[in-house]
Amino acid sequence: MGDTYMDKEATRRLKSFDYYNSHRMPELNQALLKWENVYNTIRPHQALGYLTPQQFLEHHQQNQRKGKVSPIT
């Protein structure tokens, strides 16, 4: 049996995926790390009382040391 169109298309997509991953992954990882930093340290979150996750964690840790129940005061 010869290659069908679907076989050729699958091979083409796999080669394209491999190329993209091998050449773009370091760049994408760097961009994701930058966004993670912004998300956790700069961008306030409504669900966290308009604190950043880092601020929320710091408040939570301080309140735990003081024996308070609520992480946001």
C-alpha positions in Angstrom: 0.0 0.0 0.0 1.2 3.5 -0.8 1.1 6.5 1.4 -2.3 8.1 1.6 -2.9 11.8 1.8 -3.6 11.4 5.5 -0.3 9.6 6.1 1.5 12.4 4.3 -0.4 15.1 6.2 0.4 13.4 9.5 4.0 13.2 8.7 4.1 16.9 7.6 2.4 18.0 10.8 4.8 15.9 12.9 7.8 17.3 11.2 6.4 20.8 11.6 5.7 20.2 15.3 9.2 18.8 15.9 10.8 21.8 14.1 8.7 24.3 16.1 9.4 22.6 19.4 13.1 22.3 18.8 13.6 25.9 17.7 11.0 27.8 19.6 10.8 26.1 23.0 13.6 28.0 24.7 12.0 31.3 23.5 8.6 30.2 24.6 9.8 29.0 28.0 11.5 32.4 28.6 8.3 34.3 27.7 6.3 32.0 30.0 8.7 32.6 32.9 8.4 36.4 32.4 4.6 36.1 32.4 4.6 33.9 35.5 6.7 36.6 37.3 4.2 39.3 36.3 1.2 37.1 37.2 2.6 36.3 40.7 4.3 39.5 41.7 2.8 42.5 39.8 -0.8 41.7 38.7 -3.4 42.0 41.4 -6.1 39.3 41.6 -9.7 40.0 42.5 -10.1 36.6 44.1 -7.2 37.5 46.4 -8.6 40.8 47.6 -6.7 42.7 44.9 -3.4 41.4 46.2 -0.8 39.7 44.0 -0.3 36.0 44.8 3.1 36.9 46.4 1.4 39.6 48.6 -1.4 37.2 49.5 1.2 34.5 50.6 3.1 37.0 52.6 -0.1 38.2 54.4 -1.1 34.6 55.0 2.3 33.7 56.5 2.3 36.8 58.7 -1.2 36.0 60.0 -0.3 32.4 60.6 2.6 33.5 62.8 0.2 35.9 64.7 -2.4 33.1 65.1 -5.0 34.8 63.0 -7.5 32.7 61.0 -8.0 35.1 58.0 -5.1 35.5 55.6 -6.3 39.0 54.6 -6.7 41.7 57.2 
